[in-house]
Amino acid sequence: MASVTIWDGSATFTSGSSTPFGFYDSDTEFQTDAVKVAKFCGTRLGYPLMDVELQDGNFFACFEEAVTTLGNEVFQYKIRENYLSLEGSSKAISANNKLINPSLDRVVNISKNYGTEADVGGFVTRYTGSLQLSQSIQDYDLDKWAVDEGITGSIEVRRVFYEAPPAILRYFDPYAGTGTGVQSLMDAFDFGSYSPGVNFLLMPASFDMLKVQAIEFNDQIRRSTYTFEMVNNKLKLFPIPKENHKLRFEYYKVNDKKAVSLLEGSSLITNIAEVPYTNPMYSGINSVGRQWAFKYTLALAKELLAYIRGKYQTVPVPGAEATLNQADLLTDSRAEKEALIMALREQLDQTSRQAQLERKANEGENLMKTLGNVPMTIYIG
């Protein structure tokens, strides 16, 4: 069996063959740093005092994974931060290096569902129907009306227009002369001879409101109240109709409310896996991000070396046996990977839109407290 060459302290990067995926092979800065990172990891793992059972290709693969992991963490954060604005937009354009302006479009669409229930908008079509009322008949079955009208499925009645005529119609009565009851004032101001059949004297708006309210209270207390009772689409009218006429009402079709709105188009973002982020451009990563990638590469190299050394717990040497440090390497690598990921996520959370706004609010509050202790200048004229 031919012996496998292990790390000899030198590395040669070849674009297209040195990394498993070649995500960053065409980036000259990645090519340069890959060789440096290989030497960095080899030195940190004990070379040249100890053999490091890895090759430069192993270090390059770990470096590629570290940069990709950095990009994934950053882009996952950006997706979480902006997904409500991204959902439903086009996925044809890469989101890398793009500034995403928050949008209320999806929030408005969500709120329209509540608008349906509040009768102030929404996506569900509201229909208008009319029911023929018959003299002395108080109860009406609207489900039967829907069947007679050829409506498939049940309906949900939202509004019934069974009410007294508006009070304002009886406020200005042409036969009463005026609705204010101050006819004599018209002549006192010499307005009487210029008025047509209906006289009008300008009064405060509050006066009109009180008069209309008085008419409505009179209808509620002294006259039969126009109202209705709706139970399971069975309509009961109060008072009982005294003549035949049409009753208008508004309703939803229940099947329309249950229908799920689906927007067609394969070019739209419908889940987080379709947000058009690609692997980051290595040359665009700053020194802070690169340092994180270097440390994560070392942790991955430790883990890989631990798996290799775990194949042989001990190695025979003249007169004794050498115990390998597989367990220590594996423990350290996992702890370092977890610490690096947690530190990166914490940093991303601290730069979130919410965290930044809270920080600015605290800064403003503390600034006001500081300025409050500054003596005020007194000017003497």
C-alpha positions, 0 to 999 in steps of 0.5 A: 500500500502506497504511503499517503503524503501528509502536511509538509508545511507548504501549500499550492492552490489550484483554481478548479481543483483545490476545493470541493465546490469551487465557490470562490476559486476565481477570487484572487484574494481567496486564492491568496488567503487559502494558502495563508490559512493552510499554513496558519492552521498547520502551525496552530495544530503543532507543525513542525514540532508534530506531524499533522495528518492532513493535506493542503486540500483538507485545509482548503476545503475547511476554508471554503466551508468556513466562508460559506458558513459565514455567508449562510449565517449573515444571509439567514439573518437578513432573510429573518429581518426582511422576509415580510418585505421579501415575500411575494417579490421577484426572485429573478434578481440576486439579493446579494449586496442589495439594500432592502427597503422595508415594505408594508405591502404584505402587512397591508395584505394581511390586514385586509383579511381583518377588513373582511370581518370588519366590513371595511375592505378585504379580498372577499367579494360582498354581494347585495341581495333583495328579499320580497317582504310580504304584508303581515309576514315576520319570518324569512328564510335566507338560506331558501332565498339563496337556493332560489337564487341559484347560489351554491353553498351557504351564505353569511349575511353581514348587513340588513337594511331594515331601519326607519327613514333617516331623521334628517328626511323629517327635519326639513319638511316642506309642509311644516315651513321650517325644521327649526321652529323659529319662523318668526325670526325669519321675518325679524331679520327681513328674510321672509319675503326672499324665501321660497316655499321652504324657509331656512335660518342658519343655526349652529351645527350643534342645533341640527344634531340635537334636533336629529337626535330628538327625532331618533329618540322619539322613534325609539321611545314613542314608536315601534323600533325598526329592528331584526333578529338573525339566527342561522340565516332565519330573519325575523323583522320587527315591527311586522311589515304592513305592506309589500316591498323589497328588503335589501341586504349584503352577504358573503358566500362562505366558500369565498371566505374559505378559499385560500388566495394563491398567487401564480408565478414561479418567479415569486418568492414564496418561502425562505429557500427561494430568497435569491441570496448566493454565496458571498464574494470573498473579496467583499468580506471585511477583516472582521468577517475574514478573521471569523472565517480563519478561526472557524477554518481552524476549528474545522481542521481540528475536527477533521484531524480528530476523526483521522487520529481517532482511527488509531488510539495509540501508535507503537513507538520503540519501547512504548506506545504514543497515545493520540489526542483525538478526544481533546481535539474533538472536544475543543473543535466542537466547543470552538465552532459553537462559540464562534457561531453563537458570537456571530449570531449575537453580533447579528442580533445586536445589529438588527433593526429593532436593536438599533432603534432601541439603542438610539432611543436609549442614547436619546434618553441618556443624552436628555438626562445629561443635557438636563444637568448642564447649567442654563445660561442667564442672559441679562439685557 
